[in-house]
Amino acid sequence: MQDLKNRYKNFAIKTGELIQLLPKSIINSAYSNQLIRSSSSPGTNYRAACRGKSTADFINKLKIVEEELDESIYFLELVQHFNPNIQDKIEPLIKESNELLSMTVSSIKTVRLNSRTS
């Protein structure tokens, strides 16, 4: 669990570092504002999910994590389109966000399945 918390935190940090590298433009500014929010949200919501009051609360928080990761991927792809010169910095973040998204979706499915059988 702590390892996953660290991965979410590192994802937010690495995304912030990427945003600092972006050249100043109206497009980069708009997408950066969205990306900084969506990339930091999964970590905060995962931490809240770990303190969930019930299975339903845990699942609801993980659904927010899922949505925010998906949004992060979208904005990373847009940033990548407009900044092809730093694609080598963006690709690892897209890969990590996809991995985190897969783990999150898998966790949601597992919790739902276990809550039905118990």
MARVEXKOL-745215 format. One record per residue: residue number from 1; x, y, z of N, C-alpha, C in turn. Coordinates in Angstrom, 2 decimals. Atoms other than C-alpha are relative to their C-alpha. Example, Ala and Ser with C-alpha at 12.3 -4.5 7.8 and 13.67 -1.06 7.14 Angstrom:
REM residues 2
- resi/n.xx/n.yy/n.zz/ca.xx/ca.yy/ca.zz/c.xx/c.yy/c.zz
- 1/0.89/-1.19/0.00/12.30/-4.50/7.80/0.90/1.20/0.00
- 2/-0.82/-1.19/-0.06/13.67/-1.06/7.14/-0.77/1.09/0.73
//
This chain:
REM residues 118
- resi/n.xx/n.yy/n.zz/ca.xx/ca.yy/ca.zz/c.xx/c.yy/c.zz
- 1/0.83/-1.19/0.00/0.00/0.00/0.00/0.87/1.26/0.00
- 2/-0.89/-1.16/-0.06/2.81/2.41/0.90/0.71/0.21/-1.34
- 3/-0.66/-0.09/1.29/4.54/1.61/-2.39/-0.91/0.69/-1.02
- 4/0.95/-0.62/0.93/1.40/2.58/-4.30/-0.19/1.48/0.34
- 5/0.09/-1.42/-0.39/1.07/5.80/-2.30/1.19/0.76/-0.54
- 6/-1.21/-0.65/0.52/4.64/6.62/-3.27/-0.03/0.15/-1.51
- 7/0.09/-0.10/1.45/3.98/5.87/-6.92/-0.93/1.14/-0.43
- 8/0.91/-1.11/0.31/1.01/8.25/-6.97/0.69/1.34/0.27
- 9/-0.69/-1.25/-0.35/3.09/10.93/-5.24/1.09/0.30/-1.02
- 10/-1.07/-0.21/0.99/6.04/10.44/-7.61/-0.56/0.38/-1.36
- 11/0.65/-0.37/1.26/3.67/10.63/-10.58/-0.33/1.49/0.02
- 12/0.34/-1.42/-0.11/2.46/14.03/-9.36/1.26/0.87/-0.05
- 13/-1.26/-0.76/-0.01/6.03/15.22/-8.72/0.61/0.05/-1.39
- 14/-0.60/0.05/1.35/7.33/14.06/-12.11/-0.82/0.81/-1.00
- 15/0.85/-0.80/0.88/4.35/15.67/-13.83/0.26/1.49/0.24
- 16/-0.32/-1.39/-0.33/5.06/18.94/-12.00/1.34/0.41/-0.60
- 17/-1.31/-0.29/0.58/8.69/18.75/-13.11/-0.10/0.15/-1.51
- 18/0.22/-0.13/1.43/7.53/18.20/-16.69/-0.61/1.37/-0.32
- 19/0.68/-1.27/0.25/5.25/21.22/-16.50/0.98/1.17/0.09
- 20/-0.99/-1.07/-0.12/8.18/23.36/-15.37/0.90/0.10/-1.23
- 21/-0.83/0.00/1.22/10.03/22.38/-18.58/-0.71/0.58/-1.21
- 22/0.76/-0.41/1.17/7.24/23.46/-20.90/0.26/1.47/-0.35
- 23/-0.13/-1.40/0.42/7.80/26.61/-22.95/-1.30/0.76/0.28
- 24/1.16/-0.83/-0.28/5.48/29.47/-22.14/-0.82/0.21/-1.27
- 25/0.94/-0.25/1.08/2.45/29.56/-24.42/-1.41/-0.09/0.59
- 26/1.39/0.04/-0.48/-1.30/29.95/-24.05/-0.47/-1.45/0.12
- 27/0.42/1.40/-0.01/-1.87/26.28/-24.91/0.65/-0.74/1.16
- 28/-0.70/0.70/-1.08/0.80/24.97/-22.55/-0.51/0.46/1.37
- 29/0.50/-0.52/-1.27/-0.51/27.20/-19.78/-1.36/-0.61/0.35
- 30/1.34/0.55/-0.24/-4.10/26.00/-20.17/0.07/-1.49/0.34
- 31/-0.10/1.43/-0.24/-3.17/22.33/-20.37/0.76/-0.30/1.29
- 32/-0.77/0.18/-1.24/-0.63/22.65/-17.55/-0.87/0.18/1.23
- 33/0.89/-0.23/-1.14/-3.26/24.06/-15.22/-0.90/-1.21/0.26
- 34/0.84/1.19/-0.14/-5.51/21.09/-15.88/0.82/-1.20/0.45
- 35/-0.85/1.16/-0.27/-2.67/18.58/-15.76/0.52/-0.01/1.43
- 36/-0.52/-0.03/-1.37/-1.28/19.75/-12.43/-1.07/-0.43/1.00
- 37/1.10/0.41/-0.89/-4.69/19.28/-10.82/-0.31/-1.48/-0.15
- 38/0.39/1.40/0.21/-5.51/15.95/-12.43/1.10/-0.97/0.41
- 39/-1.09/0.92/-0.35/-2.07/14.45/-11.77/0.25/-0.09/1.50
- 40/-0.18/0.06/-1.46/-2.03/15.31/-8.07/-1.22/-0.59/0.71
- 41/1.23/0.51/-0.60/-5.61/14.23/-7.41/0.00/-1.50/0.28
- 42/0.04/1.43/-0.31/-5.09/10.45/-7.70/0.67/-0.36/1.32
- 43/-0.69/0.28/-1.25/-2.61/10.43/-4.84/-0.79/0.40/1.23
- 44/0.78/-0.44/-1.15/-4.80/12.43/-2.52/-1.24/-0.86/0.18
- 45/1.20/0.83/-0.11/-7.86/10.36/-3.33/0.33/-1.44/0.37
- 46/-0.41/1.35/-0.42/-5.97/7.08/-2.96/0.25/-0.02/1.50
- 47/-0.24/-0.09/-1.45/-4.82/8.19/0.49/-1.32/0.03/0.75
- 48/1.32/-0.06/-0.63/-8.42/9.03/1.35/-0.70/-1.35/-0.09
- 49/0.62/1.32/0.16/-9.59/5.66/-0.01/0.55/-0.98/1.04
- 50/-0.62/0.90/-0.99/-7.15/3.88/2.30/-0.56/0.24/1.40
- 51/0.64/-0.31/-1.28/-8.93/5.59/5.19/-1.52/-0.08/-0.11
- 52/1.44/0.09/0.26/-12.37/4.78/3.77/-0.77/-0.58/1.17
- 53/0.86/0.42/-1.12/-15.20/4.28/6.22/-0.75/-1.30/-0.31
- 54/0.74/1.20/0.41/-16.79/1.47/4.22/0.53/-0.45/-1.35
- 55/-0.38/0.50/1.32/-16.31/-0.63/1.13/-0.51/0.93/-1.09
- 56/0.57/-0.91/0.99/-18.62/1.68/-0.80/0.81/1.30/-0.08
- 57/-0.82/-1.22/-0.05/-16.58/4.72/0.32/1.34/-0.25/-0.68
- 58/-1.28/0.37/0.61/-13.36/2.95/-0.70/-0.13/-0.05/-1.52
- 59/0.23/0.11/1.45/-14.75/2.14/-4.15/-0.24/1.37/-0.62
- 60/0.28/-1.34/0.54/-16.07/5.67/-4.65/1.27/0.83/-0.13
- 61/-1.26/-0.75/0.06/-12.67/7.17/-3.86/0.89/-0.55/-1.13
- 62/-0.79/0.59/1.08/-10.97/4.71/-6.21/-0.55/0.38/-1.37
- 63/0.59/-0.44/1.27/-13.42/5.70/-8.96/0.48/1.42/-0.34
- 64/-0.54/-1.35/0.23/-12.24/9.30/-8.52/1.45/-0.11/-0.47
- 65/-1.39/0.24/0.42/-8.64/8.07/-8.78/0.02/-0.40/-1.47
- 66/0.08/0.47/1.38/-9.58/6.28/-12.00/-0.28/1.16/-0.97
- 67/0.37/-1.13/0.87/-11.21/9.38/-13.51/1.13/1.00/-0.15
- 68/-1.08/-0.99/0.04/-8.34/11.67/-12.60/1.22/-0.52/-0.76
- 69/-1.09/0.57/0.78/-5.74/9.30/-14.02/-0.31/0.04/-1.49
- 70/0.40/-0.05/1.40/-7.69/9.06/-17.26/0.11/1.44/-0.53
- 71/-0.12/-1.41/0.39/-7.87/12.86/-17.38/1.47/0.40/-0.16
- 72/-1.44/-0.30/0.10/-4.13/13.08/-16.74/0.59/-0.53/-1.30
- 73/-0.49/0.59/1.25/-3.43/10.76/-19.65/-0.43/0.87/-1.18
- 74/0.51/-0.85/1.09/-5.60/12.92/-21.90/0.83/1.27/-0.13
- 75/-0.76/-1.25/0.06/-3.78/16.13/-20.97/1.47/-0.23/-0.31
- 76/-1.37/0.33/0.39/-0.38/14.45/-21.21/0.10/-0.20/-1.51
- 77/0.01/0.20/1.45/-1.28/13.40/-24.74/-0.11/1.33/-0.75
- 78/0.11/-1.32/0.63/-2.30/16.97/-25.60/1.31/0.77/0.12
- 79/-1.29/-0.67/-0.19/0.90/18.38/-24.12/1.04/-0.61/-0.94
- 80/-0.93/0.69/0.89/2.83/15.77/-26.08/-0.18/0.46/-1.45
- 81/0.28/-0.44/1.37/1.13/16.82/-29.31/0.62/1.37/-0.29
- 82/-0.48/-1.37/0.21/2.11/20.47/-28.86/1.46/0.20/0.38
- 83/-1.40/-0.10/-0.42/5.59/19.74/-27.49/0.77/-1.27/-0.38
- 84/-0.65/1.26/0.42/7.06/16.90/-29.56/1.49/-0.04/0.33
- 85/-1.43/-0.04/-0.31/10.58/18.05/-28.69/0.34/-0.57/1.38
- 86/-0.27/0.59/-1.33/10.20/16.74/-25.11/-0.80/-1.29/0.19
- 87/0.75/1.25/-0.05/8.41/13.52/-25.97/0.66/-1.01/0.92
- 88/-0.72/0.95/-0.86/11.13/11.57/-24.12/-0.29/0.22/1.47
- 89/0.38/-0.30/-1.39/9.99/13.27/-20.89/-1.47/-0.34/0.26
- 90/1.43/0.21/-0.14/6.27/12.78/-21.55/-0.37/-1.49/-0.05
- 91/0.32/1.43/0.17/6.22/9.12/-22.65/0.06/-0.80/1.30
- 92/-0.02/0.76/-1.25/7.35/7.72/-19.27/-1.18/0.34/0.93
- 93/1.15/-0.40/-0.83/4.57/9.70/-17.55/-1.29/-0.63/-0.52
- 94/1.17/0.66/0.58/1.96/8.35/-19.95/0.02/-1.48/0.36
- 95/-0.14/1.42/-0.36/3.29/4.84/-19.32/-0.35/-0.23/1.46
- 96/0.27/0.16/-1.43/3.20/5.29/-15.54/-1.48/0.23/0.31
- 97/1.41/-0.27/-0.26/-0.29/6.79/-15.58/-0.87/-1.14/-0.50
- 98/0.74/1.17/0.49/-1.54/3.87/-17.69/0.14/-1.19/0.95
- 99/-0.20/1.09/-0.96/0.00/1.40/-15.24/-0.80/0.25/1.28
- 100/0.78/-0.33/-1.21/-1.53/3.21/-12.26/-1.49/-0.17/-0.27
- 101/1.41/0.15/0.36/-4.87/3.28/-14.07/-0.39/-1.47/-0.03
- 102/0.28/1.44/0.06/-4.72/-0.47/-14.74/-0.11/-0.59/1.40
- 103/0.04/0.51/-1.38/-3.94/-1.20/-11.09/-1.24/0.48/0.74
- 104/1.18/-0.56/-0.67/-6.74/1.08/-9.93/-1.26/-0.72/-0.45
- 105/1.18/0.69/0.53/-9.33/-0.52/-12.21/-0.04/-1.44/0.52
- 106/-0.07/1.36/-0.53/-8.15/-3.96/-11.12/-0.41/-0.05/1.47
- 107/0.36/-0.07/-1.42/-8.48/-2.96/-7.46/-1.50/0.19/0.18
- 108/1.44/-0.23/-0.08/-12.01/-1.68/-8.02/-0.76/-1.29/-0.27
- 109/0.65/1.27/0.34/-13.01/-4.95/-9.69/0.15/-1.01/1.12
- 110/-0.25/0.96/-1.08/-11.43/-7.02/-6.92/-0.83/0.32/1.23
- 111/0.78/-0.39/-1.18/-13.09/-5.07/-4.12/-1.48/-0.27/-0.23
- 112/1.41/0.27/0.30/-16.47/-5.28/-5.84/-0.30/-1.48/0.07
- 113/0.20/1.44/0.00/-16.10/-9.01/-6.36/0.04/-0.55/1.44
- 114/-0.11/0.48/-1.38/-14.98/-9.61/-2.77/-1.15/0.47/0.88
- 115/1.12/-0.49/-0.82/-17.77/-7.47/-1.34/-1.30/-0.75/-0.31
- 116/1.19/0.78/0.37/-20.37/-9.54/-3.22/0.03/-1.41/0.57
- 117/-0.14/1.37/-0.45/-18.99/-12.86/-2.03/0.10/-0.12/1.52
- 118/-0.11/0.10/-1.47/-18.66/-11.94/1.64/-1.27/0.41/0.70
//
